[in-house]
Amino acid sequence: MAGTAKVQVINRYVTSAADVVAHETGAPVTRGTLQMEANPYTSDQVTAIVGVSGAFAGSIYLSMSEPTALAVVSIMLGQETTVFDDLAQSGIAELANVVAGAAGVALSSDGHVTDLTPPLLIVGAGAKLSSVTLQRLVVPLATVAGTIKIHVALREGI
């Protein structure tokens, strides 16, 4: 993927994440600095992963602490959520799905069609995930609920 195209694609995912989280929480989101992180990724307490195929292939992750995940779900449901149960897990998985879907719609308007896998949720810190030869670019998003990081590990599809 050429440099300019790569920046545009990454920006679609980061912008979608910021917009979706801002909409779901009803509060502004501040984007942090883009960083390239080494493989393997050591999971945070909550990591939602969505696979991407088509014009681009790889994965996007949303990672956060459990308190942040609970705060996000509490806002989304309009009621305090204190246990990261099936409902809370479903809420975070769906958040990642909506982020990936919104980015897919934006990429489609640029002429890049992508497909998504259902979200996968890793609960518990310390799992090692590798995007192998794909660079993983990460942008922290400061939200009213805490920091959520979006990880983008993509290459041009086949």
C-alpha positions as a Markdown table, in Angstrom:
| # | Residue | x | y | z |
|---|---|---|---|---|
| 1 | Met | 0.0 | 0.0 | 0.0 |
| 2 | Ala | 1.5 | 3.3 | -1.0 |
| 3 | Gly | 2.1 | 5.9 | 1.7 |
| 4 | Thr | -0.7 | 8.3 | 0.9 |
| 5 | Ala | -3.2 | 5.5 | 0.4 |
| 6 | Lys | -2.1 | 3.9 | 3.7 |
| 7 | Val | -2.6 | 7.2 | 5.6 |
| 8 | Gln | -6.1 | 7.6 | 4.0 |
| 9 | Val | -7.1 | 4.1 | 4.9 |
| 10 | Ile | -5.9 | 4.3 | 8.5 |
| 11 | Asn | -7.6 | 7.7 | 8.8 |
| 12 | Arg | -10.9 | 6.2 | 7.7 |
| 13 | Tyr | -10.7 | 3.7 | 10.6 |
| 14 | Val | -9.5 | 6.2 | 13.2 |
| 15 | Thr | -12.1 | 8.8 | 12.1 |
| 16 | Ser | -14.9 | 6.1 | 12.2 |
| 17 | Ala | -13.8 | 5.0 | 15.7 |
| 18 | Ala | -13.8 | 8.6 | 17.0 |
| 19 | Asp | -17.1 | 9.4 | 15.4 |
| 20 | Val | -18.8 | 6.2 | 16.5 |
| 21 | Val | -17.5 | 6.4 | 20.1 |
| 22 | Ala | -18.5 | 10.1 | 20.3 |
| 23 | His | -22.0 | 9.2 | 19.1 |
| 24 | Glu | -22.4 | 6.3 | 21.5 |
| 25 | Thr | -21.1 | 8.2 | 24.5 |
| 26 | Gly | -22.6 | 11.6 | 23.6 |
| 27 | Ala | -19.3 | 13.3 | 24.3 |
| 28 | Pro | -16.3 | 14.5 | 22.3 |
| 29 | Val | -13.4 | 12.2 | 21.5 |
| 30 | Thr | -9.8 | 13.5 | 21.2 |
| 31 | Arg | -7.4 | 11.7 | 18.9 |
| 32 | Gly | -3.9 | 11.0 | 20.2 |
| 33 | Thr | -0.7 | 10.6 | 18.2 |
| 34 | Leu | -0.4 | 7.8 | 15.7 |
| 35 | Gln | 2.2 | 5.2 | 16.8 |
| 36 | Met | 3.6 | 2.1 | 15.2 |
| 37 | Glu | 3.7 | -0.7 | 17.8 |
| 38 | Ala | 5.8 | -3.8 | 17.6 |
| 39 | Asn | 4.5 | -7.4 | 17.3 |
| 40 | Pro | 3.2 | -9.2 | 19.2 |
| 41 | Tyr | 0.5 | -7.1 | 20.8 |
| 42 | Thr | -0.1 | -7.9 | 24.4 |
| 43 | Ser | -3.8 | -7.6 | 25.0 |
| 44 | Asp | -5.3 | -5.0 | 27.3 |
| 45 | Gln | -8.1 | -6.2 | 29.7 |
| 46 | Val | -10.7 | -5.9 | 26.8 |
| 47 | Thr | -9.8 | -6.2 | 23.1 |
| 48 | Ala | -12.3 | -6.5 | 20.3 |
| 49 | Ile | -11.0 | -7.7 | 16.9 |
| 50 | Val | -12.7 | -7.5 | 13.5 |
| 51 | Gly | -11.2 | -9.1 | 10.5 |
| 52 | Val | -11.1 | -7.2 | 7.2 |
| 53 | Ser | -10.9 | -8.7 | 3.7 |
| 54 | Gly | -11.4 | -7.4 | 0.2 |
| 55 | Ala | -9.6 | -4.3 | -1.0 |
| 56 | Phe | -7.6 | -4.5 | 2.2 |
| 57 | Ala | -6.9 | -7.5 | 4.4 |
| 58 | Gly | -6.0 | -7.8 | 8.1 |
| 59 | Ser | -7.6 | -6.8 | 11.3 |
| 60 | Ile | -8.6 | -3.8 | 13.4 |
| 61 | Tyr | -8.7 | -4.0 | 17.2 |
| 62 | Leu | -10.3 | -1.8 | 19.8 |
| 63 | Ser | -8.5 | -2.2 | 23.1 |
| 64 | Met | -9.3 | -0.7 | 26.5 |
| 65 | Ser | -9.3 | -1.4 | 30.3 |
| 66 | Glu | -12.2 | -3.2 | 31.8 |
| 67 | Pro | -13.3 | 0.0 | 33.7 |
| 68 | Thr | -13.3 | 1.9 | 30.4 |
| 69 | Ala | -15.4 | -0.9 | 28.8 |
| 70 | Leu | -17.8 | -0.9 | 31.6 |
| 71 | Ala | -18.1 | 2.9 | 31.5 |
| 72 | Val | -18.8 | 2.8 | 27.7 |
| 73 | Val | -21.4 | 0.1 | 28.1 |
| 74 | Ser | -23.0 | 1.9 | 31.0 |
| 75 | Ile | -23.4 | 5.0 | 28.8 |
| 76 | Met | -24.6 | 3.0 | 25.8 |
| 77 | Leu | -27.3 | 1.2 | 27.9 |
| 78 | Gly | -28.2 | 4.2 | 30.0 |
| 79 | Gln | -27.7 | 2.2 | 33.2 |
| 80 | Glu | -24.7 | 1.4 | 35.4 |
| 81 | Thr | -22.9 | -1.7 | 34.4 |
| 82 | Thr | -20.5 | -3.1 | 37.0 |
| 83 | Val | -19.8 | -6.6 | 35.8 |
| 84 | Phe | -18.3 | -7.4 | 32.4 |
| 85 | Asp | -20.9 | -10.1 | 31.7 |
| 86 | Asp | -22.3 | -11.3 | 28.3 |
| 87 | Leu | -24.4 | -8.2 | 27.8 |
| 88 | Ala | -21.4 | -5.9 | 28.4 |
| 89 | Gln | -19.2 | -8.1 | 26.2 |
| 90 | Ser | -21.8 | -8.0 | 23.4 |
| 91 | Gly | -21.9 | -4.2 | 23.7 |
| 92 | Ile | -18.1 | -3.8 | 23.2 |
| 93 | Ala | -18.1 | -6.4 | 20.4 |
| 94 | Glu | -20.9 | -4.5 | 18.6 |
| 95 | Leu | -19.1 | -1.2 | 19.1 |
| 96 | Ala | -16.1 | -2.6 | 17.2 |
| 97 | Asn | -18.4 | -4.0 | 14.6 |
| 98 | Val | -20.0 | -0.6 | 14.0 |
| 99 | Val | -16.6 | 1.1 | 13.9 |
| 100 | Ala | -15.4 | -1.4 | 11.2 |
| 101 | Gly | -18.7 | -1.1 | 9.3 |
| 102 | Ala | -18.6 | 2.7 | 9.3 |
| 103 | Ala | -15.0 | 2.6 | 8.0 |
| 104 | Gly | -16.0 | 0.1 | 5.4 |
| 105 | Val | -18.8 | 2.4 | 4.1 |
| 106 | Ala | -16.3 | 5.3 | 4.0 |
| 107 | Leu | -13.8 | 3.2 | 2.1 |
| 108 | Ser | -16.5 | 2.0 | -0.3 |
| 109 | Ser | -17.1 | 5.7 | -1.2 |
| 110 | Asp | -13.4 | 5.8 | -2.1 |
| 111 | Gly | -13.9 | 2.8 | -4.4 |
| 112 | His | -12.5 | 0.2 | -1.9 |
| 113 | Val | -14.9 | -2.6 | -1.1 |
| 114 | Thr | -14.2 | -4.6 | 2.1 |
| 115 | Asp | -15.9 | -7.4 | 4.0 |
| 116 | Leu | -15.8 | -7.9 | 7.8 |
| 117 | Thr | -15.7 | -10.9 | 10.0 |
| 118 | Pro | -17.9 | -11.1 | 13.1 |
| 119 | Pro | -16.1 | -9.5 | 16.1 |
| 120 | Leu | -14.0 | -11.5 | 18.4 |
| 121 | Leu | -13.5 | -10.4 | 22.0 |
| 122 | Ile | -10.5 | -11.2 | 24.1 |
| 123 | Val | -11.2 | -10.7 | 27.8 |
| 124 | Gly | -8.2 | -10.5 | 30.1 |
| 125 | Ala | -4.9 | -8.8 | 29.8 |
| 126 | Gly | -1.8 | -10.6 | 28.6 |
| 127 | Ala | -2.8 | -12.6 | 25.5 |
| 128 | Lys | -0.1 | -12.2 | 22.8 |
| 129 | Leu | -1.5 | -11.4 | 19.3 |
| 130 | Ser | 0.7 | -11.0 | 16.3 |
| 131 | Ser | -0.3 | -9.4 | 13.0 |
| 132 | Val | 2.9 | -11.2 | 11.7 |
| 133 | Thr | 4.3 | -9.2 | 8.8 |
| 134 | Leu | 1.6 | -6.5 | 9.0 |
| 135 | Gln | 2.5 | -3.2 | 10.6 |
| 136 | Arg | 0.1 | -2.4 | 13.5 |
| 137 | Leu | -0.6 | 1.3 | 13.7 |
| 138 | Val | -2.3 | 2.5 | 16.9 |
| 139 | Val | -4.1 | 5.7 | 17.8 |
| 140 | Pro | -5.4 | 6.4 | 21.3 |
| 141 | Leu | -8.8 | 8.0 | 21.7 |
| 142 | Ala | -9.4 | 10.0 | 24.8 |
| 143 | Thr | -13.1 | 9.5 | 25.7 |
| 144 | Val | -15.4 | 10.5 | 28.6 |
| 145 | Ala | -15.2 | 6.8 | 29.6 |
| 146 | Gly | -11.4 | 6.5 | 29.4 |
| 147 | Thr | -8.8 | 5.7 | 26.7 |
| 148 | Ile | -9.8 | 3.4 | 23.8 |
| 149 | Lys | -7.0 | 2.5 | 21.4 |
| 150 | Ile | -7.7 | 1.7 | 17.7 |
| 151 | His | -5.2 | -0.7 | 16.2 |
| 152 | Val | -5.0 | -1.0 | 12.4 |
| 153 | Ala | -3.1 | -3.9 | 10.8 |
| 154 | Leu | -3.9 | -4.0 | 7.1 |
| 155 | Arg | -2.4 | -4.7 | 3.7 |
| 156 | Glu | -3.7 | -4.4 | 0.2 |
| 157 | Gly | -6.1 | -7.3 | -0.5 |
| 158 | Ile | -5.6 | -9.9 | -3.2 |
